[in-house]
Amino acid sequence: MGEGLLDNGVDFQGLVLKHLNSLYNYALVLTRRPEDAEDLLQDVLVRGFQGFAGYDRTLSFKGWMFTIIKNAHIDRLRQQRRLPAEEPLWGGNGAEEPVLPMDNLLCSVPLAPEDILLRREAIEQVREAIRRLPHEMREVLELRDVEGLSYREIARIVNRPIGTVMSRLYRGRNLLRTCLIEAPRGANVAPRAPDQEMRAHDRL
């Protein structure tokens, strides 16, 4: 039994090291503060190791850990009594969030990374633009376009239907394109205050 526990520890450590950057970046997307992301990741690594014996090896380890990160983040917000209510991204007024069908061609439109490279955008600039998006958008963008998870994996992590994930992804990509296009034009313009940025996002 001791050898089995040791083997699990070695396997877990190897998988964590392989995906450490991705795990940290997702924690940062959720917390938006490096120190909070580091604290969250420490908690998650303990949880992950404790549950590793029950991990289904046929599933993606990264997706499994992302689910633990998401749940740990929610637990922390609840403990701190500041779990934010999800703000509607589609106008509100009691309307239901739009859900795109699986065969909708809009969902397959990529972020056009070749265009980003032609504009010589560094990956960190793209990540920074993602972090400026509303929470629901930046989360699915990070998981799909940066980490490469499937719609099904993302739906499991964020606990939403696949159609909802696809809708958020489509809207997030459009807003991200706008951010990346406008960033070079506004390079010499003083940055707007956070409340101004949020109002601008709301208008979009």
C-alpha positions in Angstrom: 0.0 0.0 0.0 2.9 2.3 0.8 4.4 1.7 -2.7 1.1 2.4 -4.3 0.9 5.8 -2.5 4.4 6.6 -3.5 3.7 5.7 -7.1 0.6 8.0 -7.0 2.7 10.8 -5.6 5.3 10.4 -8.4 2.6 10.3 -11.1 0.8 13.2 -9.7 3.9 15.3 -9.4 4.9 14.6 -13.0 1.5 15.5 -14.3 1.4 18.7 -12.3 4.8 19.8 -13.5 3.7 19.2 -17.1 0.6 21.4 -16.7 1.8 23.8 -14.0 1.7 26.9 -16.2 -1.8 26.1 -17.4 -3.1 25.5 -13.9 -1.6 28.8 -12.7 -3.0 30.7 -15.6 -6.5 29.4 -15.1 -6.3 30.3 -11.4 -5.1 33.8 -12.4 -8.1 34.1 -14.8 -10.4 33.4 -11.9 -8.8 35.4 -9.2 -7.2 38.2 -11.3 -4.5 38.7 -8.6 -1.1 36.8 -8.8 -0.9 36.3 -5.0 -4.5 35.0 -4.9 -3.8 32.7 -7.8 -0.8 31.2 -6.0 -2.7 30.7 -2.8 -5.6 29.0 -4.7 -3.2 26.8 -6.6 -1.5 25.6 -3.4 -5.0 24.6 -2.0 -5.8 22.9 -5.3 -2.6 20.8 -5.4 -3.5 19.5 -1.9 -7.0 18.7 -3.0 -5.8 17.1 -6.2 -3.3 14.9 -4.5 -5.8 13.8 -2.0 -8.3 12.8 -4.7 -5.7 11.5 -7.2 -6.4 7.8 -6.3 -9.9 8.3 -7.7 -8.8 10.1 -10.9 -10.0 8.4 -14.1 -6.9 8.1 -16.2 -9.0 8.0 -19.4 -9.9 11.7 -18.8 -7.8 14.7 -19.3 -5.7 15.5 -16.2 -5.7 19.2 -17.0 -9.5 19.3 -17.3 -9.8 17.3 -14.1 -7.6 19.8 -12.3 -9.4 22.8 -13.8 -12.6 21.4 -12.3 -10.9 21.3 -8.9 -9.6 24.8 -9.3 -13.1 26.1 -10.2 -14.7 24.4 -7.2 -12.0 25.6 -4.8 -12.3 29.1 -6.1 -16.1 29.0 -5.5 -15.6 27.6 -2.0 -13.2 30.5 -1.2 -15.6 33.1 -2.4 -18.4 31.6 -0.4 -16.2 31.5 2.7 -15.3 35.2 2.2 -19.0 35.9 1.5 -18.3 37.7 -1.8 -19.5 35.2 -4.3 -20.6 37.5 -7.2 -23.9 36.8 -8.9 -23.4 36.1 -12.6 -24.1 39.2 -14.5 -26.1 38.6 -17.7 -24.0 39.1 -20.9 -27.0 39.4 -23.2 -29.0 42.4 -22.0 -30.7 41.0 -19.0 -34.4 42.1 -18.4 -35.3 38.6 -17.5 -34.3 37.1 -20.8 -32.6 33.8 -20.9 -29.0 33.5 -21.9 -28.8 32.6 -25.6 -27.7 29.1 -26.4 -26.1 28.4 -29.8 -26.8 25.0 -31.5 -24.0 22.6 -32.0 -24.0 23.0 -35.8 -23.8 26.8 -35.7 -20.9 27.8 -37.9 -20.2 30.9 -35.8 -19.0 28.7 -33.0 -16.2 27.3 -35.1 -14.7 30.7 -36.0 -11.2 30.7 -34.4 -9.3 33.6 -32.9 -7.2 33.7 -36.1 -3.8 33.3 -34.3 -2.0 34.0 -37.6 -3.5 37.5 -37.6 -2.3 38.0 -34.0 1.2 36.9 -35.0 1.1 39.3 -38.0 0.4 42.1 -35.7 3.2 40.8 -33.5 1.0 40.4 -30.5 2.8 38.6 -27.7 0.9 35.8 -26.0 1.0 37.8 -22.7 -0.8 40.7 -24.4 -3.5 38.3 -25.5 -3.8 36.9 -22.0 -4.0 40.4 -20.6 -6.8 41.3 -23.0 -8.6 38.1 -22.0 -8.3 39.1 -18.3 -10.1 42.4 -19.1 -13.2 40.6 -20.3 -16.3 39.8 -18.2 -15.7 36.8 -16.0 -17.9 34.3 -17.9 -16.2 35.3 -21.2 -12.6 35.2 -20.1 -13.1 31.9 -18.4 -14.3 30.0 -21.5 -11.8 31.8 -23.8 -8.9 30.7 -21.5 -10.1 27.1 -21.4 -10.9 26.8 -25.1 -8.6 29.1 -27.1 -5.5 29.1 -24.8 -5.7 25.6 -23.1 -7.5 23.8 -26.0 -10.1 22.0 -24.0 -13.2 20.6 -25.7 -16.6 22.1 -25.4 -17.7 19.1 -23.3 -14.8 19.5 -20.9 -15.4 23.2 -20.5 -19.2 22.6 -19.9 -18.2 20.1 -17.2 -15.8 22.6 -15.5 -18.1 25.7 -15.6 -21.2 23.6 -15.0 -23.2 25.0 -17.9 -24.7 23.4 -21.1 -22.4 23.1 -24.1 -24.6 25.5 -26.0 -24.2 28.2 -23.3 -20.4 27.6 -23.4 -20.4 28.1 -27.2 -22.5 31.3 -27.0 -20.1 32.8 -24.4 -17.1 31.8 -26.5 -18.5 33.4 -29.6 -19.3 36.7 -27.8 -16.0 36.6 -25.9 -14.0 36.1 -29.2 -15.7 39.1 -30.8 -15.0 41.3 -27.8 -11.4 40.1 -27.6 -10.8 40.9 -31.3 -12.1 44.4 -30.6 -9.7 44.7 -27.7 -6.7 43.5 -29.7 -7.5 45.7 -32.7 -8.0 48.8 -30.6 -5.0 48.3 -28.3 -2.3 49.4 -30.9 -4.4 52.4 -31.8 -4.7 53.5 -28.2 -1.1 52.8 -27.3 -0.4 56.5 -26.7 -3.7 57.2 -25.0 -4.0 57.4 -21.2 -5.6 54.2 -19.9 -9.3 54.6 -18.8 -10.4 54.1 -15.3 -11.8 50.6 -14.4 -15.3 51.9 -14.2 -15.0 53.5 -17.6 -13.7 50.2 -19.1 -16.6 48.3 -17.6 -19.1 50.8 -19.1 -17.4 50.5 -22.4 -17.7 46.6 -22.2 -21.4 46.9 -21.3 -22.1 49.0 -24.4 -20.4 46.3 -26.5 
